[in-house]
Amino acid sequence: MRARLRLLLAVYLAAIYSTLGVIRYLTNFLRDHGWLRPTVVLAFAVAGSAMVWLVFRERRNRSWPVVLTLIAAAIVYACAIYPMDSPEEKIHFIEYGVVGLLADAASPASWPPRKRFMLCELFVIAAGWTDEGIQAILPNRFYDLRDVAFNAAAGLMALTVLAAIRFATRRRGAPRAEALP
């Protein structure tokens, strides 16, 4: 299963990297027609709904601590994203949050939680920096260190929410959850 998740992670990153040259045309089209902001809002609604579904599909996760964790996560995400002017910058939080979650799911089960968290975050940083490095050589894009920071923050936030959910679902004396709840 982890081999498939690693492949999925590689395909996901390849999709991100291979669309860097054309995605600006899509965002400009959406912006010109007044659809960019609604599309970003829809993307966050879909991502949030997917996260809630993934968490609550397991009966053991249907508890008040998990509900409160998700509410707190939604508030933190809203506080981080709402003030941002650029809709494109907001998408980083979905894009690289998924990278962080996939990296966690694809990492070896034998890794201790802290090691997994740190190595997955380092992976997200490297993947985000690679994204910006590719943009530096594309004629219609440019390197932006702020985007590297957004990518890193997105991974950090997603991994932190995942760790908080795992903590909230852990029962005294029960083994720790290793995969995405």
Secondary structure, DSSP 4 states (H G I P E B T S, - for coil): -HHHHHHHHHHHHHHHHHTTTTHHHHHHHHHHTT-HHHHHHHHHHHHHHHHHHHHHTSGGG-SHHHHHHHHHHHHHHHHHHTT-S-HHHHHHHHHHHHHHHHHHHHS-TTS-HHHHHHHHHHHHHHHHHHHHHHHHHSTT----HHHHHHHHHHHHHHHHHHHHHHHHHPPTTSPPP-S--
